[in-house]
Amino acid sequence: MRAYRAKVVEPIHLPDRDEREANLESAGYNVFNLDAEDVFIDLLTDSGTGTMSDEQWAAMMRGDEAYAGSDSFKRLQESVDDVMGFEKIVPAHQGRGAENVLYGVLISEGDYVPNNTHFDTTRAHIVNNGGKPVDCPIDVDAEDEESFKGNLDPDKVRELADNVGAENIPALVVTITNNSMAGQPVSVENIREARDVADEIDATFVIDACRFAENAYFVQQREDEFSDASVADIAREELSYADAIVMSGKKDALSNIGGFVGVRDESLFEATKQRGILYEGFTTYGGLAGRDLEAMAVGLREAVTESYIEDRVEQVAELGDLLQEAGVPIFAPTGGHAVYVDAEEFLPEIPREEFPGQVLTCELYREGGVRGVELGEFAFPGEDRPQLVRLCLPRRSYFRDHLVHIAESFEKVAERRDELTGLEVVAEPEMEELRHFSAELEPVE
Ligand SMILES: *Cc1c(COP(=O)(O)O)cnc(C)c1O
């Protein structure tokens, strides 16, 4: 049950079918090129796109815009300490800024950094700082019953240490929830195992805490030891094992911008503060306005309230259920922030080289004005991956009617399945890795 009601509303508009078709064509069949006002339901990302509470907006009016020693920073510090158990923090403009600050200090040329699965920006910042990111997920299939499909395989980390030498692994990272693995959760038991491995190889244990509250909710629902614990207590417990955290305020701090690093060690704190000043801004604002610090301070506390987090994660599950009832193949069980649709199974006639995920993404817009994002051959050329369409739910923003509309849009695409043709790329930027943000496509003749 939604434990909130609307107090401020933003009208949204469904362009008629002719307009949607014209928009698709002028966007080069790439939904990144659509104007947001032409999108009816926007599921492109859950990053910074959610709805803030009245308390967050009220706190923003108290933003202290002092360059140094801002009160707003103190309130953020107190909130991070209460909610996440880290007293020493370095603010940053968003999660990737925090990653640059921390990994720039921890990593040297030629180092290896294992992670359950590296998120894109994490991978990029580790490479940018001279390191080699190594994914060490447990082996799971979409069909498996495993409750914690986001877990790290500690033996893969030990194997890596045997191969490259523990002294070349300065940090071990666990990402909760595992964004690149369909937003699947990580168990506290697995976090404890990761802590043990980090000790064995003498590495700094980092938790990418972007979705720490969603992860804590899954732990409460699925890990026996924690079935009677509050989400707030679980959140502190899961982070208590880490030496450092990186956080994007755009996720579980329920804000539109922001991020921070949290550390325990005094000398690591000094080093991250210096690097923070260099790249982000003075240590009490980190590239943010005081009001942004306030929004995060309040948002973090709201993220671990039972009524908020249950509604959040269960709404994603609700979308998954509606899609399954409509015959749409999804990655199950759903994760914390998004539903992932298997486009190859949904559109079996479209070969991989003609981007079934991108075709489905475009058709979803054509039928319903809904914007998702392709994660398959178009986004990751030449990588042998499943062809997925990701539907992220912004926090506290949509209602059941919207979810029903999304499922109905899929049904309409299914009715026209046999008429659909593939797409080909007709213009792309120099860096193939970035092509899904701006490339243009056309239907194959
Ligand atoms: C979003 C995200 C980041 C980066 O955060 P930004 O605020 O987008 O820069 C890092 N790690 C994970 C797991 C994320 O989901």
The ligand as an SDF file (V2000), in Angstrom:
LIG
                    3D

 15 15  0  0  0  0  0  0  0  0999 V2000
   24.3150    4.8490  -10.3840 C   0  0  0  0  0  0  0  0  0  0  0  0
   25.3970    4.0230   -9.8710 C   0  0  0  0  0  0  0  0  0  0  0  0
   26.6920    4.5160   -9.7140 C   0  0  0  0  0  0  0  0  0  0  0  0
   27.1020    5.9090  -10.1680 C   0  0  0  0  0  0  0  0  0  0  0  0
   26.3080    6.9090   -9.6280 O   0  0  0  0  0  0  0  0  0  0  0  0
   25.9450    8.2480  -10.4250 P   0  0  0  0  0  0  0  0  0  0  0  0
   25.2730    9.0920   -9.4010 O   0  0  0  0  0  0  0  0  0  0  0  0
   25.0760    7.8790  -11.5800 O   0  0  0  0  0  0  0  0  0  0  0  0
   27.2300    8.8500  -10.9090 O   0  0  0  0  0  0  0  0  0  0  0  0
   27.6430    3.6820   -9.1580 C   0  0  0  0  0  0  0  0  0  0  0  0
   27.3390    2.4190   -8.7960 N   0  0  0  0  0  0  0  0  0  0  0  0
   26.0970    1.9080   -8.9500 C   0  0  0  0  0  0  0  0  0  0  0  0
   25.8140    0.5110   -8.5210 C   0  0  0  0  0  0  0  0  0  0  0  0
   25.0860    2.6840   -9.4920 C   0  0  0  0  0  0  0  0  0  0  0  0
   23.8730    2.1680   -9.6440 O   0  0  0  0  0  0  0  0  0  0  0  0
  1  2  1  0
  2  3  1  0
  2 14  2  0
  3  4  1  0
  3 10  2  0
  4  5  1  0
  5  6  1  0
  6  7  2  0
  6  8  1  0
  6  9  1  0
 10 11  1  0
 11 12  2  0
 12 13  1  0
 12 14  1  0
 14 15  1  0
M  END
$$$$
